């Protein structure tokens, strides 16, 4: 897949997908078998890890863990009807790296409640090997 916007649209769509079977099928279409989703930890988690002499790394690795991560996010934010995720119009690709921003907006609203940046490292088939997520607001 060469079109970064299409990949970003499919990526955001899986986080909004209400059908568990469709979510499950989308995971291996988007991520490699050993794909990893790494999330920038909150300041609170970062401070707690630093106090223990650790570096906080929040990661879901492999299809089962990725499915659990996507499902948990869906159940917390989308399923109750509180929010939806939407893509901003800035998807871009350079070699095997795709970056884009997304927003979490209240259902029926327009003002974002949260904004994130995804940086995706792709394999030769265009599937995600590493997914870095930064929460920006």
Backbone as a printed PyTorch tensor [residue, N CA C, xyz], in Angstrom:
tensor([[[  0.8530,  -1.1750,   0.0000],
         [  0.0000,   0.0000,   0.0000],
         [  0.8960,   1.2330,   0.0000]],

        [[  0.7360,   2.0650,  -1.0010],
         [  1.5830,   3.2430,  -1.1340],
         [  0.9110,   4.5340,  -0.7030]],

        [[ -0.4090,   4.5510,  -0.6400],
         [ -1.1330,   5.7790,  -0.3190],
         [ -1.2230,   5.9550,   1.1970]],

        [[ -0.5220,   6.9560,   1.7410],
         [ -0.5410,   7.1280,   3.1990],
         [ -1.9180,   7.4910,   3.7420]],

        [[ -2.7020,   8.2250,   2.9580],
         [ -4.0370,   8.6030,   3.4320],
         [ -4.9290,   7.3660,   3.5670]],

        [[ -4.8420,   6.4660,   2.5990],
         [ -5.6550,   5.2460,   2.6600],
         [ -5.2710,   4.3960,   3.8700]],

        [[ -3.9750,   4.2440,   4.1160],
         [ -3.5280,   3.4890,   5.2840],
         [ -4.0180,   4.1560,   6.5670]],

        [[ -3.8720,   5.4710,   6.6530],
         [ -4.3040,   6.2060,   7.8500],
         [ -5.8120,   6.0740,   8.0590]],

        [[ -6.5850,   6.1090,   6.9760],
         [ -8.0390,   5.9470,   7.0900],
         [ -8.3920,   4.5560,   7.6200]],

        [[ -7.7240,   3.5320,   7.1010],
         [ -7.9730,   2.1630,   7.5730],
         [ -7.5570,   2.0150,   9.0290]],

        [[ -6.4540,   2.6440,   9.3890],
         [ -5.9540,   2.5850,  10.7630],
         [ -6.9760,   3.1980,  11.7230]],

        [[ -7.4330,   4.3990,  11.4280],
         [ -8.3930,   5.0760,  12.3080],
         [ -9.7140,   4.3100,  12.3390]],

        [[-10.1190,   3.7620,  11.1970],
         [-11.3940,   3.0400,  11.1240],
         [-11.4300,   1.8410,  12.0670]],

        [[-10.2940,   1.1350,  12.2190],
         [-10.3090,  -0.0580,  13.0760],
         [-10.5960,   0.3150,  14.5310]],

        [[-10.1810,   1.5020,  14.9720],
         [-10.4150,   1.9340,  16.3570],
         [-11.8830,   2.3170,  16.5830]],

        [[-12.6220,   2.5950,  15.4980],
         [-14.0440,   2.9370,  15.5790],
         [-14.9600,   1.7570,  15.2510]],

        [[-14.4020,   0.6370,  14.8120],
         [-15.1910,  -0.4810,  14.2950],
         [-15.9900,  -1.1770,  15.4060]],

        [[-17.3430,  -1.1710,  15.2990],
         [-18.1640,  -1.7960,  16.3350],
         [-18.2200,  -3.3270,  16.2400]],

        [[-17.9570,  -3.8820,  15.0720],
         [-18.0470,  -5.3260,  14.8740],
         [-16.7180,  -5.9840,  15.2720]],

        [[-16.7560,  -6.7890,  16.3230],
         [-15.5350,  -7.4230,  16.8420],
         [-14.8660,  -8.3130,  15.7960]],

        [[-15.6560,  -9.0170,  14.9850],
         [-15.0660,  -9.8810,  13.9550],
         [-14.3370,  -9.0590,  12.8960]],

        [[-14.9210,  -7.9330,  12.5040],
         [-14.2570,  -7.0730,  11.5190],
         [-12.9860,  -6.4540,  12.0970]],

        [[-13.0250,  -6.0850,  13.3860],
         [-11.8060,  -5.5770,  14.0370],
         [-10.7260,  -6.6470,  14.0200]],

        [[-11.1110,  -7.8620,  14.3940],
         [-10.1680,  -8.9840,  14.4550],
         [ -9.5450,  -9.2370,  13.0820]],

        [[-10.3390,  -9.1820,  12.0250],
         [ -9.8350,  -9.4140,  10.6680],
         [ -8.9490,  -8.2690,  10.1860]],

        [[ -9.2150,  -7.0640,  10.6580],
         [ -8.4410,  -5.8970,  10.2170],
         [ -7.0340,  -5.8710,  10.8060]],

        [[ -6.8530,  -6.4580,  11.9830],
         [ -5.5440,  -6.4070,  12.6580],
         [ -4.4370,  -6.9850,  11.7750]],

        [[ -4.5510,  -8.2220,  11.2580],
         [ -3.4660,  -8.7500,  10.4260],
         [ -3.3550,  -8.0730,   9.0620]],

        [[ -4.4000,  -7.3810,   8.6420],
         [ -4.3120,  -6.6170,   7.3990],
         [ -3.4930,  -5.3450,   7.5990]],

        [[ -3.5240,  -4.8040,   8.8100],
         [ -2.7920,  -3.5710,   9.1090],
         [ -1.3910,  -3.8370,   9.6550]],

        [[ -1.2690,  -4.7650,  10.6090],
         [  0.0000,  -4.9990,  11.3050],
         [  0.6240,  -6.3230,  10.8750]],

        [[  1.9530,  -6.3910,  10.9360],
         [  2.6620,  -7.6470,  10.7390],
         [  2.3840,  -8.5570,  11.9380]],

        [[  2.7130,  -9.8320,  11.7940],
         [  2.4410, -10.7950,  12.8680],
         [  3.1190, -10.3960,  14.1810]],

        [[  4.3100,  -9.8450,  14.0810],
         [  5.0410,  -9.4080,  15.2800],
         [  4.9780,  -7.8910,  15.4600]],

        [[  3.9930,  -7.2590,  14.8270],
         [  3.8460,  -5.8050,  14.9130],
         [  3.6800,  -5.3390,  16.3480]],

        [[  4.1100,  -4.1080,  16.5840],
         [  4.0450,  -3.5600,  17.9380],
         [  3.4380,  -2.1600,  17.8930]],

        [[  2.6090,  -1.8750,  18.8790],
         [  1.9920,  -0.5600,  19.0790],
         [  2.5660,  -0.0220,  20.3820]],

        [[  3.3260,   1.0620,  20.2840],
         [  3.9640,   1.6400,  21.4650],
         [  3.3230,   2.9870,  21.7600]],

        [[  2.9070,   3.1640,  23.0070],
         [  2.1800,   4.3580,  23.4150],
         [  3.0450,   5.1960,  24.3470]],

        [[  3.0920,   6.4840,  24.0640],
         [  3.7760,   7.4080,  24.9680],
         [  3.0270,   7.3970,  26.2970]],

        [[  3.7150,   7.0970,  27.3900],
         [  3.0230,   7.0350,  28.6800],
         [  2.6380,   8.4200,  29.1850]],

        [[  1.6400,   8.4390,  30.0440],
         [  1.2460,   9.6960,  30.6780],
         [  2.3740,  10.1800,  31.5840]],

        [[  2.3240,  11.4380,  31.9480],
         [  3.3390,  11.9860,  32.8600],
         [  3.3490,  11.2290,  34.1860]],

        [[  2.1630,  10.8790,  34.6610],
         [  2.0530,  10.1520,  35.9320],
         [  2.7750,   8.8050,  35.8570]],

        [[  2.5540,   8.0740,  34.7860],
         [  3.2280,   6.7840,  34.6180],
         [  4.7300,   6.9910,  34.4700]],

        [[  5.1150,   8.0150,  33.7180],
         [  6.5340,   8.3190,  33.5460],
         [  7.2280,   8.6180,  34.8600]],

        [[  6.5760,   9.4100,  35.7020],
         [  7.1570,   9.7410,  37.0170],
         [  7.2600,   8.5010,  37.9010]],

        [[  6.2240,   7.6760,  37.8920],
         [  6.2450,   6.4610,  38.7110],
         [  7.3610,   5.5190,  38.2540]],

        [[  7.5310,   5.3710,  36.9480],
         [  8.5960,   4.5060,  36.4360],
         [  9.9650,   5.0710,  36.7930]],

        [[ 10.1390,   6.3800,  36.6340],
         [ 11.4220,   7.0100,  36.9600],
         [ 11.7670,   6.8210,  38.4330]],

        [[ 10.7600,   6.8890,  39.2920],
         [ 10.9940,   6.7050,  40.7260],
         [ 11.5040,   5.2960,  41.0310]],

        [[ 11.1710,   4.3540,  40.1590],
         [ 11.6280,   2.9740,  40.3290],
         [ 12.9090,   2.6910,  39.5410]],

        [[ 13.4190,   3.7330,  38.8740],
         [ 14.6170,   3.5570,  38.0610],
         [ 14.3530,   2.8470,  36.7520]],

        [[ 13.1120,   2.9310,  36.2630],
         [ 12.7130,   2.2510,  35.0340],
         [ 12.3450,   3.2520,  33.9540]],

        [[ 12.4240,   2.7960,  32.7280],
         [ 11.9170,   3.5640,  31.6030],
         [ 10.5360,   3.0160,  31.2780]],

        [[  9.5060,   3.8540,  31.2730],
         [  8.1650,   3.3340,  30.9790],
         [  8.0080,   3.0310,  29.4880]],

        [[  7.5960,   1.8340,  29.1910],
         [  7.2860,   1.4500,  27.8220],
         [  5.9300,   0.7620,  27.8490]],

        [[  4.9840,   1.3530,  27.1670],
         [  3.6480,   0.7670,  27.0660],
         [  3.5320,   0.1980,  25.6580]],

        [[  3.4590,  -1.1130,  25.5430],
         [  3.4820,  -1.7330,  24.2240],
         [  2.5260,  -2.9120,  24.1450]],

        [[  1.9330,  -3.0620,  22.9660],
         [  1.1480,  -4.2430,  22.6190],
         [  1.8680,  -4.8800,  21.4400]],

        [[  2.2720,  -6.1440,  21.5900],
         [  3.0750,  -6.8090,  20.5580],
         [  2.3680,  -8.0760,  20.0810]],

        [[  2.2120,  -8.2010,  18.7760],
         [  1.5720,  -9.3680,  18.1790],
         [  0.0790,  -9.1540,  18.0010]],

        [[ -0.5040,  -9.9350,  17.1080],
         [ -1.9120,  -9.7330,  16.7460],
         [ -2.8720,  -9.8320,  17.9280]],

        [[ -2.6740, -10.7940,  18.8230],
         [ -3.5900, -10.9360,  19.9610],
         [ -3.5410,  -9.7060,  20.8630]],

        [[ -2.3440,  -9.2380,  21.1680],
         [ -2.2020,  -8.0560,  22.0320],
         [ -2.7120,  -6.8030,  21.3360]],

        [[ -2.4840,  -6.7000,  20.0280],
         [ -2.9800,  -5.5430,  19.2770],
         [ -4.5080,  -5.5370,  19.2550]],

        [[ -5.0950,  -6.7100,  19.0490],
         [ -6.5570,  -6.7960,  19.0810],
         [ -7.0920,  -6.3910,  20.4500]],

        [[ -6.4540,  -6.8560,  21.5040],
         [ -6.8840,  -6.4890,  22.8610],
         [ -6.7640,  -4.9870,  23.0780]],

        [[ -5.6930,  -4.3810,  22.5940],
         [ -5.4870,  -2.9320,  22.7480],
         [ -6.5680,  -2.1490,  22.0130]],

        [[ -6.8240,  -2.5090,  20.7600],
         [ -7.8390,  -1.8150,  19.9640],
         [ -9.2180,  -2.0110,  20.5880]],

        [[ -9.5250,  -3.2290,  21.0120],
         [-10.8230,  -3.5250,  21.6180],
         [-11.0200,  -2.7380,  22.9040]],

        [[-10.0040,  -2.6790,  23.7280],
         [-10.0980,  -1.9360,  25.0010],
         [-10.3650,  -0.4560,  24.7540]],

        [[ -9.6710,   0.1080,  23.7830],
         [ -9.8880,   1.5120,  23.4450],
         [-11.3120,   1.7240,  22.9270]],

        [[-11.7670,   0.8190,  22.0500],
         [-13.1270,   0.9140,  21.5300],
         [-14.1380,   0.8570,  22.6650]],

        [[-13.9760,  -0.1120,  23.5630],
         [-14.9270,  -0.2820,  24.6650],
         [-14.9440,   0.9150,  25.6080]],

        [[-13.8090,   1.5390,  25.8120],
         [-13.7450,   2.6740,  26.7300],
         [-14.2700,   3.9680,  26.1180]],

        [[-13.9460,   4.2290,  24.8680],
         [-14.2380,   5.5370,  24.2910],
         [-15.3800,   5.5480,  23.2800]],

        [[-15.4550,   4.5420,  22.4160],
         [-16.3980,   4.5800,  21.2970],
         [-17.7100,   3.8700,  21.6230]],

        [[-17.6490,   2.6580,  22.1640],
         [-18.8580,   1.8620,  22.4070],
         [-19.8940,   2.5670,  23.2740]],

        [[-19.4850,   3.2910,  24.3270],
         [-20.4920,   3.9760,  25.1400],
         [-21.1560,   5.1570,  24.4220]],

        [[-20.6820,   5.4630,  23.2090],
         [-21.2580,   6.5830,  22.4690],
         [-20.6940,   7.9290,  22.8640]],

        [[-19.5790,   7.9260,  23.5940],
         [-18.9910,   9.1880,  24.0520],
         [-18.1380,   9.8580,  22.9820]],

        [[-17.3260,   9.0750,  22.2690],
         [-16.3530,   9.6450,  21.3380],
         [-16.2610,   8.8230,  20.0580]],

        [[-15.6850,   9.4410,  19.0360],
         [-15.2390,   8.7550,  17.8240],
         [-13.8460,   9.2820,  17.4980]],

        [[-13.0920,   8.4700,  16.7880],
         [-11.7780,   8.8940,  16.3240],
         [-11.9020,   9.3270,  14.8750]],

        [[-11.1830,  10.3790,  14.5060],
         [-11.1910,  10.8130,  13.1150],
         [ -9.7840,  11.2440,  12.7110]],

        [[ -9.5430,  11.0980,  11.4350],
         [ -8.2490,  11.4080,  10.8540],
         [ -8.1560,  12.8900,  10.5260]],

        [[ -7.0230,  13.4820,  10.8340],
         [ -6.7280,  14.8190,  10.3150],
         [ -6.1700,  14.6410,   8.9070]],

        [[ -6.1300,  15.7120,   8.1500],
         [ -5.7780,  15.5980,   6.7240],
         [ -4.2880,  15.8040,   6.4610]],

        [[ -3.4260,  15.2030,   7.2720],
         [ -1.9940,  15.4430,   7.0990],
         [ -1.1780,  14.1690,   6.9350]],

        [[ -1.7900,  13.0830,   6.4660],
         [ -1.0440,  11.8370,   6.2900],
         [  0.0420,  12.0350,   5.2390]],

        [[  1.2380,  11.5500,   5.5570],
         [  2.3660,  11.6710,   4.6310],
         [  3.2520,  10.4410,   4.7720]],

        [[  3.9460,  10.1450,   3.6810],
         [  4.8420,   8.9840,   3.6760],
         [  6.2120,   9.4050,   3.1650]],

        [[  7.2440,   8.8610,   3.7890],
         [  8.6250,   9.0170,   3.3470],
         [  9.2710,   7.6470,   3.4800]],

        [[  9.6020,   7.0440,   2.3360],
         [ 10.1410,   5.6810,   2.3240],
         [  9.1690,   4.7380,   3.0390]],

        [[  9.6080,   4.0870,   4.1090],
         [  8.7400,   3.1230,   4.7980],
         [  8.1270,   3.6970,   6.0790]],

        [[  8.0420,   5.0210,   6.1690],
         [  7.4860,   5.6820,   7.3540],
         [  6.2600,   6.4980,   6.9530]],

        [[  5.1770,   6.3060,   7.7060],
         [  3.9490,   7.0910,   7.5150],
         [  3.6620,   7.8070,   8.8180]],

        [[  3.2680,   9.0770,   8.6960],
         [  2.8770,   9.8390,   9.8900],
         [  1.5440,  10.5180,   9.6230]],

        [[  0.7570,  10.6510,  10.6840],
         [ -0.5140,  11.3710,  10.6010],
         [ -1.0000,  11.6790,  12.0020]],

        [[ -1.8940,  12.6460,  12.0720],
         [ -2.5630,  12.9700,  13.3330],
         [ -3.9940,  12.4730,  13.2790]],

        [[ -4.5150,  12.1700,  14.4410],
         [ -5.9170,  11.8060,  14.6030],
         [ -6.4850,  12.6190,  15.7620]],

        [[ -7.8040,  12.6680,  15.8120],
         [ -8.5000,  13.3730,  16.8960],
         [ -9.5350,  12.4430,  17.5080]],

        [[ -9.7500,  12.6010,  18.7890],
         [-10.8550,  11.9480,  19.4790],
         [-11.8630,  13.0590,  19.7550]],

        [[-13.0340,  12.9530,  19.1270],
         [-14.0390,  14.0070,  19.2580],
         [-15.2980,  13.4490,  19.9050]],

        [[-15.9830,  14.2770,  20.7000],
         [-17.2470,  13.8260,  21.2810],
         [-18.2470,  13.4900,  20.1750]],

        [[-19.0150,  12.4440,  20.3780],
         [-20.0410,  12.0830,  19.4150],
         [-20.9750,  13.2740,  19.2270]],

        [[-21.1700,  13.6570,  17.9850],
         [-22.0250,  14.7950,  17.6790],
         [-21.3440,  16.1320,  17.8840]],

        [[-20.0910,  16.1320,  18.2620],
         [-19.3530,  17.3740,  18.4890],
         [-18.2820,  17.5670,  17.4400]],

        [[-17.6020,  18.6920,  17.5380],
         [-16.5670,  18.9810,  16.5590],
         [-15.2270,  19.3150,  17.2020]],

        [[-15.2540,  19.7600,  18.4520],
         [-14.0310,  20.1710,  19.1460],
         [-13.3240,  18.9400,  19.7120]],

        [[-12.0660,  18.6860,  19.3260],
         [-11.3610,  17.4920,  19.8050],
         [-11.1890,  17.4690,  21.3200]],

        [[-11.4130,  16.2960,  21.8900],
         [-11.1280,  16.0810,  23.3120],
         [ -9.7030,  15.5690,  23.4810]],

        [[ -9.1310,  15.0640,  22.3960],
         [ -7.7640,  14.5640,  22.4180],
         [ -7.2050,  14.5280,  21.0120]],

        [[ -5.8860,  14.6250,  20.9120],
         [ -5.1980,  14.5990,  19.6250],
         [ -3.9830,  13.6940,  19.7640]],

        [[ -3.7290,  12.9050,  18.7470],
         [ -2.5610,  12.0390,  18.7700],
         [ -1.7960,  12.0890,  17.4690]],

        [[ -0.5410,  11.6960,  17.5430],
         [  0.3360,  11.5810,  16.3820],
         [  0.7540,  10.1260,  16.2610]],

        [[  0.5710,   9.5500,  15.0940],
         [  1.0380,   8.1910,  14.8120],
         [  2.2240,   8.2760,  13.8710]],

        [[  3.2450,   7.5150,  14.1870],
         [  4.3800,   7.3230,  13.2930],
         [  4.4810,   5.8190,  13.0850]],

        [[  4.2650,   5.4000,  11.8450],
         [  4.2080,   3.9810,  11.5140],
         [  5.4200,   3.5870,  10.6820]],

        [[  6.0940,   2.5280,  11.0880],
         [  7.1870,   1.9520,  10.3190],
         [  6.6120,   0.7280,   9.6140]],

        [[  6.7080,   0.7040,   8.2780],
         [  6.0660,  -0.3380,   7.4830],
         [  7.0640,  -1.3790,   6.9840]],

        [[  6.5470,  -2.5850,   6.7440],
         [  7.3710,  -3.6090,   6.1050],
         [  7.2670,  -3.4440,   4.5920]],

        [[  7.8840,  -4.3490,   3.8350],
         [  7.8890,  -4.2410,   2.3740],
         [  6.5060,  -4.4130,   1.7610]],

        [[  5.5820,  -5.0380,   2.4960],
         [  4.2140,  -5.2250,   2.0090],
         [  3.2820,  -4.0910,   2.4220]],

        [[  3.8190,  -3.1000,   3.1350],
         [  3.0070,  -1.9630,   3.5490],
         [  2.2490,  -2.1740,   4.8420]],

        [[  2.5700,  -3.2480,   5.5710],
         [  1.9300,  -3.4640,   6.8660],
         [  2.7920,  -2.8680,   7.9740]],

        [[  2.1530,  -2.5650,   9.0850],
         [  2.8180,  -1.8760,  10.1900],
         [  3.6930,  -2.8570,  10.9650]],

        [[  4.9850,  -2.5140,  11.0770],
         [  5.8970,  -3.2660,  11.9440],
         [  5.9280,  -2.6240,  13.3240]],

        [[  6.0810,  -1.3030,  13.3330],
         [  6.1240,  -0.5680,  14.5950],
         [  5.2340,   0.6510,  14.4760]],

        [[  4.4250,   0.8660,  15.4870],
         [  3.4400,   1.9530,  15.5460],
         [  3.7390,   2.7540,  16.8070]],

        [[  4.2600,   3.9600,  16.6020],
         [  4.5590,   4.8450,  17.7320],
         [  3.4070,   5.8320,  17.8870]],

        [[  2.7880,   5.8600,  19.0530],
         [  1.6660,   6.7650,  19.3050],
         [  2.0530,   7.7850,  20.3700]],

        [[  1.9000,   9.0520,  19.9980],
         [  2.1620,  10.1570,  20.9110],
         [  0.8530,  10.8890,  21.1530]],

        [[  0.4630,  11.0330,  22.3970],
         [ -0.7370,  11.7880,  22.7460],
         [ -0.3080,  13.2400,  22.8970]],

        [[ -0.8890,  14.1050,  22.0560],
         [ -0.4470,  15.4970,  22.0010],
         [ -1.3810,  16.4600,  22.7070]],

        [[ -2.5190,  16.0130,  23.0700],
         [ -3.4390,  16.9290,  23.7440],
         [ -4.7580,  16.2920,  24.0330]]])
